[in-house]
């Protein structure tokens, strides 16, 4: 990780954690101070001049802490004009990154909960079936994180239409599976207003549909793969990153 | 919590050229039968292996002194993913190139290295791994095959089972109990056993497709010189398991059904059906993600890191993916599994063998247990 990016993460992480889902409009000034809304605006345009991996870092942390202000959408809108395809694509990348962050947070919450909650005289986390569910969850969270990173790199290289479709679809599926497991291992407490799991799973539910749901992206991706033909699939896939 | 940290994979500059070389070689000498292109790393073709050796595509990272080519780990990764994506018959040399060569180079004495490694790099010497026993599958520490010291020699007695390629291999690297009365992970050592040594016998096990890939291997008073002990006496458990965790995340963990995915795309080119478009999109999305994940682990390994947890996740997700493909294709498209259409026959074959994908190299249950431990459960 570059120094700028580490600095960015070290600034954003504690601030987002502090503001959390309860952030209000009066908190914008704290985000403005750090220049975060202008993250993707060039330095020449008085912005932060970040690249897409920097954006991934911020989007992911906003998702992780279920930040209650639409900072991510403001960053997307500062870069691409609303209503354009480029805006829709950048938004899909942002949602994939937010999903990745929220899944990691829900996973951490779930692991902490099952290690603490005792039933039948031992922590839930001692039961193999609970362990295996959380292992599945971890793999889904990992896939979403890798997919989001793959898009960030592709955006920095140039054309990322294929990667955006692939990543948003993968992240959408991870969002659904992860939220399911998080609620299952939490039992009734996860179903309350008081417990913070819904701050994450509620967002995951929305983010899955925003900027393209599963059917939208699977059709877009399927069409493009079929149009190129079977013999082009693997050469295309490898040539995109070589 | 972030359980899988991805970083940009810096693909080698030589990647396009290596890909072109492999694609040309596979086009000329690869497998013609589409069914045999599926799950191709179990398909042995010694002639193809020898051609890869001639082209400098085996033992790529090994020292030139032993016939290797001193290329980078990622250059090898490029070659492997190309071979697997194309369904090339890499089974004969697979274990030698992936595991046995690196293990011998890391831990073997000069005699062992000189005897076995150059032939492996030429694609003429093949290897098998002796881990499982009749009472030792996932519970690997219950090994009972024994090695008893007798002067300058070791005497081996016992049995291995599910040994892939024992019948085409020239030697086996076996995990054996070398300290009488020792228990579990203690007192185990690795030995390099020539398959033509007196007292070694191989009996085929025919799998449910009718194929002969694995075997039982028996050792009856097999006398081996002391120099065949690999690495340190008593350190066999550590040596063998270190090797396993490094081999979890290669492209073979998600590409076993790639041939069928490509047949699905071919089918979709001719039949306009929205359900098929969706399935193609979903499977393409998974393939792209898994490739990123697998390559990301490869890049970390190349830097000398030990991403054991990430590697385990790649295997679990990858196996689930390659296992799901034939099921999903069967569900999406009407077909006669007994017919001779390419799509149907590849589907029929993969439906039969797919259960093995989440068994070989560590079962799904074992992998999930490892991931859970990595998360801080247990």
Interface residues (C-beta under 8 A of the other chain):
Chain A: X53 X104 X105 X107 X108 X111 X114 X115 X125 X126 X128 X130 X131 X132 X134 X135 X136 X138 X139 X141 X142 X143 X145 X146 X147 X149 X150 X153 X162 X163 X165 X166 X167 X169 X170 X173 X214 X215 X217 X218 X219 X220 X221 X222 X223 X225 X226 X229 X230 X231 X233 X234 X235 X237 X238 X239 X241 X242
Chain B: X1 X2 X3 X4 X5 X6 X7 X8 X9 X11 X15 X16 X19 X23 X81 X82 X85 X86 X258 X261 X262 X263 X265 X266 X268 X269 X274 X276 X277 X278 X279 X280 X281 X282 X284 X285 X286 X287 X288 X289 X290 X291 X292 X293 X296 X310 X313 X316 X317 X365 X367 X368 X369 X371 X372 X374 X375 X376 X377 X378
